[in-house]
Amino acid sequence: MAATVHPLPTSHQSSAVKADRGDWGKLCAELRDRQADKDLAELWNDLSHPERRTLMASANFHHLQRDPRRAIEDMSKADRDAIRASIHRMSRYASQLRDRLHGEHQHPSRELASHAREALAAGNTEAAMHWLSIIERGIA
């Protein structure tokens, strides 16, 4: 006797992201999450209490509002927007500081190139070739 195989019915749940629309569905889902401040809530949960206090101070919260144990969900939309703006301000400031620090240090190959120039000026092509070969090898 041959057994007949029938597929079991399954409940197929549609994904929030439509595959036929490329990355558009992902973008819409990300925008919905951002509108609901889910990204901010995740970041807030990862911060320590002193970091939270710093953000609250930067957001100009009153001293009584600076309780770092407050959850993002318990804050008003205006407070959440102030926290988000504070994060962007501090991030921009940190980037500017990093750029300034990197700008003050010259690349190591610049010093080697100056040695090569000095050797050429002195007529010592062998020494100049030595310095240039170091630069070309990428040692500095």
Stockholm file with secondary structure:
# STOCKHOLM 1.0

chainA/1-140         MAATVHPLPTSHQSSAVKADRGDWGKLCAELRDRQADKDLAELWNDLSHPERRTLMASANFHHLQRDPRRAIEDMSKADRDAIRASIHRMSRYASQLRDRLHGEHQHPSRELASHAREALAAGNTEAAMHWLSIIERGIA
#=GR chainA/1-140 SS CCCCCCCCCCCCCCCSSCGGGTTHHHHHHHHHHHHTTHHHHHHHHHSCHHHHHHHHHHTTCCGGGCCTTCCGGGSCHHHHHHHHHHHHHHHHHHHHHHHHHHHHSCCHHHHHHHHHHHHHHTTCHHHHHHHHHHHHHTCC
#=GC SS_cons         CCCCCCCCCCCCCCCSSCGGGTTHHHHHHHHHHHHTTHHHHHHHHHSCHHHHHHHHHHTTCCGGGCCTTCCGGGSCHHHHHHHHHHHHHHHHHHHHHHHHHHHHSCCHHHHHHHHHHHHHHTTCHHHHHHHHHHHHHTCC
//
